[in-house]
Amino acid sequence: MYFAKMHGLGNDFIVINNLDGRNIDYSNLARKICDRHFGIGADGLLVVEKSKIADIKMLIFNSDGSQAEMCGNGIRCFAKYVFEKEILKKEKMIIETLAGIMVAELKINNSLVNFVKINMGKPQINNIESIFNLKVDNLNYEINLNEKKFIASTLLMGVPHTIIYTEDIKDDDILIFGPQIEKLDFYPYKTNVNFVKVISNKKIKVKTWERGAGLTLACGTGSCASVVAAYLNGLTNNLVEVELEAGSLFIEYNDDVYMEGPAEFICEGNFFE
Ligand SMILES: N[C@H](CCC[C@H](N)C(=O)O)C(=O)O
């Protein structure tokens, strides 16, 4: 099977084109192709499909095979892929996802896409208590793990995100607490867990333990959710640079959430299923 491997600030994906509607077990394929020893290796699988309601449809599967509604770094890669592979030569694309319609604006240079701006839609910040088994005060609540207590916010950016503020983001803490928080029973669909350091009112640093993928170098929806929570908690402006391991995303929360960042090809080839 032909594939492309791409990344958005180190959050890496395998992309396959299934416009011809072949009957593929995407979850099983995601587990196999994303395996970093027995497969190609990636955080997730992106699938190009026909859409009846938009220009094109994007499906996203995590490396554990679970299907997610949306993926911020993934949709930038997806938009670059369908443009440069001449599937959809539009600089403004309407993309159907399980989280709804997203709009991608491509920044083209010499017919190559080097930056993509996505309208990520509106964050879901209301009736959080009914969606999650949570008592919140302005999105915020306490998480008590046996050895540690966190003040967290939770909202949906197409997918569930929990935001925890910390002065010192340590991978060890993320590896210990991320998987515990991901699966807490008050998140009926599990959650992505973002550890956020507020650097100034226009810059934050984020590291994410992703639902279904683990610790990744960047999380687009997590970056967006972290900006929304930080802004609503009065910690930042509504236009924020999000510093990630391999670069920055630029996020604006202005009724809708807008995310701008890079997307790159890594390689292409044939996967022997
Ligand atoms: N692991 C996420 C999906 C991928 C999101 C992330 N890679 C992004 O860039 O938004 C979830 O299951 O909700």
The ligand as a Gaussian input file, in Angstrom:
#p B3LYP/6-31G(d) Opt

LIG

0 1
 N       -4.577000      11.671000      20.345000
 C       -5.678000      12.575000      20.038000
 C       -5.840000      12.712000      18.510000
 C       -4.637000      13.394000      17.869000
 C       -4.530000      14.806000      18.335000
 C       -3.159000      15.462000      18.163000
 N       -2.149000      14.688000      17.499000
 C       -3.305000      16.824000      17.503000
 O       -2.384000      17.280000      16.821000
 O       -4.386000      17.461000      17.733000
 C       -6.982000      12.008000      20.602000
 O       -7.162000      10.789000      20.611000
 O       -7.830000      12.818000      20.990000

